[in-house]
Amino acid sequence: MNEVAAALREILQGPVLVGEPLRRHTTWRIGGPAALFISPQTEEELLAALHLLARVKMPWMALGTGSNLLVRDGGFRGAVIHMGDLQSMTFRGDGTAKVGGGLSMMRLIRQAVKRGLAGLEDLAGIPATVGGAVKMNAGAGGQDMAGVLEGAFLAGGDGMEYWPASRLDMRYRASAVPFDRIVAAAVLRFTPGDPEMLSLSVQQRLMARRKAQGVGKPNAGSVFKNPPGQQAWRLIDDSGLRGHSVGGAQISEKHANFIINRGGARAADVLSLIGEIQEVVQRRTGIMLEPEVQVVGEV
Ligand SMILES: Cc1cc2nc3c(=O)[nH]c(=O)nc-3n(C[C@H](O)[C@H](O)[C@H](O)COP(=O)(O)OP(=O)(O)OC[C@H]3O[C@@H](n4cnc5c(N)ncnc54)[C@H](O)[C@@H]3O)c2cc1C
């Protein structure tokens, strides 16, 4: 491990952290340590790091805002690649933009709205990076990433490849971005809109989100996907589970599809609670809820 860390230090400007607790980097404030933790400053650094990791056969995973991620308590035995420094943003004047995989979605939306570019304003308030939003096909209201995505530059151990949207196969809260490919940048196509109207709808979205989702404790948004024609929160609520807890993890009293960390929750608590919810809901309705949150790492 130390040799790999030393080799990474040769090619990266930023620090190479060993054993960094991932609870510092997830919105749930849960997660064991990463064997290695790096934050590439440029696409070139990202590619060089992936090339090296592939050569020494060390697994890696991308980390954005950590807002849809449950890292198990044993941590991740590989390199966590924090994307937060790849923040480039180029509006091309033809309604398209090329944006870095680590760019904050909120920053992107504000800049698009200022230019009268519509298509993402319903996503305002989702605590995401562009890369995480592409991977998860993040969405809200009537919009999602699929609606604006032309394609993405995916970095891997063998270099960079452009995948058009058709190949990215964007579905409800899912895409074909493989676990070992990192969205270094995305190309988006917006539609024309009125900046003032767009700005108003962003403000309304932010207010509605605060009202519905202000649960007051660390969380990862909706834990389960909505089954076709159903709402996960209602299935959980109708099963009498609102407020139910395991250890430090509790189903939010305010939003039944949110699990909050009341303080000191472990990933094991959250996973037990997820299992209980699935079992109770399935017994009552026959529907198996599918987690939306990505579970990674070792027990
Ligand atoms: C309060 C709250 C509200 C939320 N509301 C919504 C909502 O309305 N709609 C919605 O869709 N989601 C919502 N979410 C969930 C979450 O914000 C989204 O799924 C978001 O897209 C995750 O982005 P991220 O950058 O935080 O990704 P992370 O959580 O860091 O990672 C999620 C997954 O994407 C991968 N990943 C991250 N970056 C990259 C990259 N550059 N390249 C390749 N893979 C990558 C990770 O490895 C992981 O598998 C909410 C979360 C919270 C906490």
The ligand as an ORCA input file, in Angstrom:
! r2SCAN-3c Opt
* xyz 0 1
  C     -31.069     15.495      0.991
  C     -30.905     14.698     -0.273
  C     -31.843     14.861     -1.297
  C     -31.708     14.121     -2.478
  N     -32.633     14.310     -3.474
  C     -32.512     13.631     -4.637
  C     -33.448     13.841     -5.701
  O     -34.383     14.640     -5.607
  N     -33.284     13.129     -6.850
  C     -32.253     12.260     -7.017
  O     -32.129     11.646     -8.088
  N     -31.352     12.038     -6.012
  C     -31.442     12.707     -4.845
  N     -30.546     12.484     -3.828
  C     -29.504     11.454     -3.985
  C     -28.166     11.961     -4.543
  O     -27.974     13.334     -4.279
  C     -28.038     11.696     -6.050
  O     -28.085     10.324     -6.344
  C     -26.749     12.279     -6.637
  O     -26.775     12.116     -8.034
  C     -25.476     11.632     -6.090
  O     -24.396     12.427     -6.533
  P     -23.005     12.439     -5.766
  O     -22.085     13.301     -6.546
  O     -23.193     12.798     -4.336
  O     -22.584     10.904     -5.901
  P     -22.010      9.967     -4.750
  O     -23.040      9.776     -3.695
  O     -20.669     10.437     -4.334
  O     -21.864      8.602     -5.565
  C     -23.017      7.893     -5.983
  C     -22.588      6.833     -6.998
  O     -22.069      7.472     -8.146
  C     -20.709      7.099     -8.348
  N     -20.009      8.299     -8.819
  C     -19.845      9.478     -8.187
  N     -19.158     10.339     -8.960
  C     -18.872      9.669    -10.102
  C     -18.145      9.984    -11.291
  N     -17.576     11.187    -11.478
  N     -18.041      9.037    -12.245
  C     -18.598      7.800    -12.087
  N     -19.283      7.431    -10.995
  C     -19.423      8.369    -10.014
  C     -20.201      6.595     -7.011
  O     -19.117      5.693     -7.144
  C     -21.460      5.918     -6.480
  O     -21.610      4.656     -7.073
  C     -30.642     13.213     -2.634
  C     -29.701     13.069     -1.600
  C     -29.832     13.802     -0.438
  C     -28.815     13.648      0.652
*
